[in-house]
């Protein structure tokens, strides 16, 4: 927010809300696989092993077709 005030913006207001975002299991696996903690940190072989374990866990623990993943949306409104 300091960048906004240094850029000449004022009357800063922030808000947040929670929303469940639907993902098919394969979509969720892809998102997690692409995250910095997985794809950018592990070798290709370890990424594949992680993905296989993740797929197995999702099948075992979630019988639904769509996963509802909680997300928090945070926003700032600033006026010039």
PASEBA-1860 file (N, C-alpha, C; in nm, 3 decimals):
! residues 80
1> XXXXXXXX> 0.082/-0.118/0.000/0.000/0.000/0.000/0.088/0.125/0.000 ~ 0.208/0.110/0.048/0.300/0.223/0.047/0.326/0.268/-0.097 ~ 0.333/0.173/-0.190/0.353/0.208/-0.331/0.240/0.296/-0.382 ~ 0.118/0.269/-0.338/0.004/0.350/-0.382/0.014/0.493/-0.329 ~ 0.046/0.506/-0.202/0.056/0.642/-0.148/0.174/0.717/-0.209 ~ 0.285/0.648/-0.232/0.399/0.713/-0.297/0.367/0.749/-0.441 ~ 0.274/0.679/-0.502/0.232/0.707/-0.639/0.125/0.814/-0.648 ~ 0.091/0.875/-0.536/-0.005/0.985/-0.537/-0.149/0.945/-0.511
9> XXXXXXXX> -0.170/0.821/-0.472/-0.306/0.777/-0.443/-0.338/0.794/-0.295 ~ -0.464/0.819/-0.266/-0.507/0.837/-0.127/-0.644/0.774/-0.107 ~ -0.700/0.803/0.009/-0.832/0.748/0.045/-0.835/0.598/0.022 ~ -0.735/0.531/0.072/-0.724/0.387/0.051/-0.828/0.312/0.133 ~ -0.894/0.220/0.068/-0.989/0.133/0.134/-0.955/-0.010/0.094 ~ -0.962/-0.099/0.190/-0.938/-0.240/0.160/-1.059/-0.322/0.201 ~ -1.073/-0.435/0.136/-1.178/-0.529/0.175/-1.136/-0.668/0.130 ~ -1.197/-0.766/0.190/-1.172/-0.904/0.150/-1.300/-0.984/0.166
17> XXXXXXXX> -1.303/-1.094/0.094/-1.414/-1.187/0.109/-1.366/-1.326/0.069 ~ -1.438/-1.426/0.115/-1.403/-1.564/0.087/-1.497/-1.620/-0.018 ~ -1.443/-1.705/-0.103/-1.522/-1.767/-0.208/-1.469/-1.909/-0.231 ~ -1.558/-2.002/-0.257/-1.518/-2.138/-0.293/-1.507/-2.144/-0.445 ~ -1.391/-2.181/-0.494/-1.368/-2.191/-0.638/-1.374/-2.339/-0.677 ~ -1.460/-2.373/-0.773/-1.471/-2.513/-0.814/-1.357/-2.555/-0.907 ~ -1.303/-2.672/-0.882/-1.199/-2.733/-0.965/-1.233/-2.879/-0.985 ~ -1.217/-2.928/-1.106/-1.216/-3.072/-1.126/-1.083/-3.122/-1.069
25> XXXXXXXX> -1.078/-3.245/-1.020/-0.952/-3.294/-0.961/-0.830/-3.277/-1.052 ~ -0.845/-3.303/-1.182/-0.730/-3.286/-1.272/-0.686/-3.140/-1.281 ~ -0.782/-3.048/-1.276/-0.747/-2.906/-1.278/-0.671/-2.867/-1.151 ~ -0.719/-2.919/-1.037/-0.653/-2.887/-0.910/-0.512/-2.944/-0.907 ~ -0.496/-3.066/-0.957/-0.362/-3.125/-0.964/-0.271/-3.039/-1.050 ~ -0.321/-2.992/-1.162/-0.241/-2.906/-1.250/-0.200/-2.777/-1.182 ~ -0.293/-2.718/-1.108/-0.260/-2.593/-1.038/-0.153/-2.616/-0.932 ~ -0.168/-2.720/-0.855/-0.070/-2.751/-0.750/0.064/-2.790/-0.812
33> XXXXXXXX> 0.061/-2.870/-0.918/0.183/-2.914/-0.986/0.262/-2.794/-1.038 ~ 0.191/-2.689/-1.083/0.257/-2.571/-1.140/0.304/-2.472/-1.034 ~ 0.270/-2.494/-0.908/0.307/-2.399/-0.803/0.458/-2.398/-0.779 ~ 0.505/-2.290/-0.723/0.649/-2.273/-0.698/0.704/-2.381/-0.605 ~ 0.622/-2.432/-0.516/0.669/-2.534/-0.422/0.686/-2.670/-0.487 ~ 0.632/-2.688/-0.606/0.641/-2.818/-0.672/0.726/-2.807/-0.798 ~ 0.670/-2.751/-0.904/0.739/-2.751/-1.034/0.870/-2.673/-1.032 ~ 0.875/-2.564/-0.959/0.996/-2.482/-0.959/1.099/-2.532/-0.857
41> XXXXXXXX> 1.061/-2.627/-0.773/1.151/-2.670/-0.666/1.197/-2.815/-0.679 ~ 1.126/-2.894/-0.757/1.157/-3.037/-0.764/1.203/-3.076/-0.903 ~ 1.275/-3.185/-0.910/1.315/-3.239/-1.040/1.191/-3.293/-1.111 ~ 1.201/-3.314/-1.240/1.089/-3.369/-1.316/1.040/-3.501/-1.263 ~ 1.134/-3.585/-1.222/1.098/-3.715/-1.166/1.021/-3.700/-1.035 ~ 1.065/-3.608/-0.951/0.997/-3.586/-0.822/0.862/-3.518/-0.841 ~ 0.850/-3.431/-0.943/0.720/-3.370/-0.974/0.621/-3.480/-1.014 ~ 0.664/-3.573/-1.099/0.578/-3.682/-1.143/0.536/-3.770/-1.025
49> XXXXXXXX> 0.629/-3.798/-0.935/0.596/-3.879/-0.816/0.498/-3.805/-0.726 ~ 0.522/-3.675/-0.705/0.430/-3.595/-0.625/0.290/-3.597/-0.687 ~ 0.283/-3.576/-0.819/0.155/-3.572/-0.886/0.081/-3.704/-0.874 ~ 0.151/-3.815/-0.886/0.088/-3.946/-0.871/0.034/-3.965/-0.730 ~ 0.111/-3.925/-0.629/0.066/-3.935/-0.491/-0.054/-3.843/-0.467 ~ -0.049/-3.724/-0.523/-0.159/-3.628/-0.508/-0.286/-3.684/-0.571 ~ -0.276/-3.741/-0.690/-0.392/-3.800/-0.758/-0.452/-3.912/-0.674 ~ -0.367/-3.995/-0.618/-0.413/-4.106/-0.535/-0.485/-4.053/-0.411
57> XXXXXXXX> -0.430/-3.953/-0.347/-0.492/-3.895/-0.228/-0.628/-3.834/-0.261 ~ -0.637/-3.763/-0.372/-0.765/-3.703/-0.410/-0.871/-3.810/-0.434 ~ -0.835/-3.918/-0.503/-0.930/-4.028/-0.527/-0.975/-4.092/-0.397 ~ -0.882/-4.110/-0.303/-0.913/-4.178/-0.177/-0.996/-4.092/-0.081 ~ -0.971/-3.962/-0.079/-1.033/-3.877/0.022/-1.151/-3.794/-0.026 ~ -1.166/-3.779/-0.157/-1.272/-3.694/-0.210/-1.346/-3.769/-0.320 ~ -1.468/-3.809/-0.290/-1.545/-3.887/-0.387/-1.625/-3.799/-0.482 ~ -1.624/-3.669/-0.462/-1.702/-3.579/-0.546/-1.631/-3.552/-0.679
65> XXXXXXXX> -1.712/-3.512/-0.778/-1.656/-3.480/-0.909/-1.587/-3.345/-0.913 ~ -1.635/-3.254/-0.827/-1.582/-3.117/-0.825/-1.536/-3.086/-0.683 ~ -1.415/-3.031/-0.672/-1.362/-2.987/-0.543/-1.392/-2.840/-0.526 ~ -1.440/-2.800/-0.410/-1.462/-2.659/-0.380/-1.345/-2.613/-0.294 ~ -1.256/-2.534/-0.354/-1.134/-2.491/-0.288/-1.152/-2.350/-0.235 ~ -1.139/-2.330/-0.103/-1.159/-2.195/-0.048/-1.046/-2.100/-0.089 ~ -1.085/-1.982/-0.130/-0.992/-1.876/-0.167/-1.033/-1.748/-0.094 ~ -0.937/-1.667/-0.060/-0.964/-1.535/-0.003/-0.926/-1.431/-0.106
73> XXXXXXXX> -1.020/-1.343/-0.137/-0.998/-1.233/-0.230/-0.971/-1.108/-0.147 ~ -0.863/-1.039/-0.177/-0.828/-0.915/-0.106/-0.813/-0.805/-0.211 ~ -0.869/-0.690/-0.182/-0.864/-0.581/-0.278/-0.837/-0.449/-0.208 ~ -0.783/-0.357/-0.283/-0.762/-0.221/-0.235/-0.821/-0.126/-0.339 ~ -0.892/-0.025/-0.290/-0.943/0.081/-0.375/-0.868/0.207/-0.338 ~ -0.813/0.274/-0.439/-0.734/0.396/-0.415/-0.781/0.504/-0.513 ~ -0.778/0.626/-0.468/-0.821/0.738/-0.552/-0.706/0.833/-0.575 ~ -0.698/0.879/-0.699/-0.591/0.975/-0.734/-0.625/1.114/-0.679
END
